[in-house]
Amino acid sequence: MTVRVRFAPSPTGMFHVGGARSALQNWIYAKQQGGVFVLRIEDTDAARNKPEWTEGILSALDWIGISRGSYEGPYFQSENAGEHRAAAARLYESGRAYYCDCTREDVQARTGSQYQGYDGYHRDRGLGPGPGHALRFRTPDEGATVVVDLIRGEPTFENKLIEDFVIARGDGSPVFLLANVVDDMTMGITHVIRAEEHLPNTPKQQLLWDALGVKPPVWAHVPVVVNEKRQKLSKRRDKVALEAYREEGYLAGAMRNYLMLLGWAPSGDREIVPWSVIEDEFRLDEVNPSPAFFDEKKLRAFNGEYIRALPVAEFVDACQPWLTGTGTIAPPPWQPEEFDADAFAAVAPLAQTRIAVLSEIVSNVDFLFLASPLIDEAAWTKTMKDGSAELLDDAVAAFEALESWDAESLKSTLEAVGAERGLKLGKTQAPVRVAVTGRTVGLPLFESLEVLGRERTLTRMRAARLRLV
Ligand code: GLU
C-alpha cells in the first residue's frame, strides 16, 4: 500500500505557523514512507475564502521547501462538490442518514432550555428531502468508536454520546465534516496528519468512513501550538503568519528547523541540525501530544545562528530584499541610487554577526547610504552631555590630521583624545557614534568610519558640533 498523506489548509487567512508545522510533518512522513504528499485547498467556505490566501499558502509552502510541482495537487475541495452530494445521497438511501426540520428552539422546547445537542426526534419519522430539511447522520446507539492515532494511542469515543450530527444543510449543501471525509476517500488518503483541534471531529468522521464502506485512514493529531501563556496561538492576538516572519527576515532553513521542534527533538543534545538529519530522524509516533510552545525569542536566537552560519556572499544576497524593498517588504529609507554595493559588502561581515533577523540590516547600515544620518533624538539627548562639543572639536581636529583613514588609526586617535580627558574609549566614542550614525548602538564604530570615508565622517561631526552650540 502506498502511503498517501495530504495537507488540507483552508484559504481563509494568512498561512499560520501551526499549519506550516503540520505541512512539514506530512511532507517528511510521506518522504520517509516512499509515499505521496497531496495538497488540497479546502475552499468550500465561500464567504471566507479569497484566492490570494491560496496563493499565499502555495508561496509559503514553497518558501519552507515544499515546492510547487513536487507534490500532487493542489486540488480544490470545491471541485469535488458533486462527490460530496453523492455521498450524502448514498448515506440517505442506505438509511444511515435521515432528514430533519427541527430548529434549535424546537429541540430546546422538547428537551430543556439549555440543550445544545440534538435529541434524535426525526430518526424514525420518515421526513423526506425538502427546503429547510437538514440531513443528519444516524450514529450507532451502542459500541464505541476507536480512533487509531499514531500520536495519541487509541482515543475511544462512546457512540451513544455522539449526537446525530448534520451532514448536509437545509439547502442541500454538504457540511465540511463530510466534504473532508469524501475528499480523503476520493484521493486515497491513508494517513491523516493534522492539528489536534480536529480530534473532536474524528469519531464522527470515522463513523462516516465506516458508513460509506471504506477503511478509515490512520490518524495522527499533532499538538496544538500555544503562546507563552499556554493559549492557543491566535491570529487576532499572536504573530502567527508565516509571511510575517518571512518579511521580518527569518531564514526558511531556521524557520522549518524550529517548526519541527514543536513537539519533537532530534537525537543528542542538538536543536539546530541540517534538514537532512531531521528528514532521517523524525518519527511521527515520537511527537509529544502535549501543547507545543511557540517561543519567538528562541526562534530569533535560532535565526541569528543560521544567519551567522551563512557564507558572507550568501548573507549579502539574503539581505537584498530589505536593501531594495522587494515585494511586500518596506523600502529602505535611502534612495536606490544612494546605495553603494561595495560599501555594503565591506560592512556585511560585521553586520552578519550582530543581527538576528534580516530586516535589522537596514538600521545597521542606513548611515552609509543616507546623505545625513537619521538622528534618534532620545539617543542624542542621552549621549550629548557637557563636554561633548569640545570633545567633538578635538576629535574633528585629530581626524583631520590623520594621514591614513583606517579603522586602527581612527581608534588610536580617538583613544588619545579621550585619554586627555581621562575618558575610556566607550565614553569617548559615544558622541562620535551618535553624530555619524544617529544611534548609540550599531556596527563597530571605527570600521564604520573607515567605510563611510573621511569627508562624510567629518561633515557629520561638524554638523553635530554646530547643533551643540
Ligand atoms: N481545512 C482544515 C483546516 O484548515 C483541515 C482539516 C483536516 O486537516 O482534516 O483546519
Residues whose N, C-alpha, C, O or C-beta is under 5 A from the ligand:
A	BS01	LIG	A8 P9 S10 E42 R194
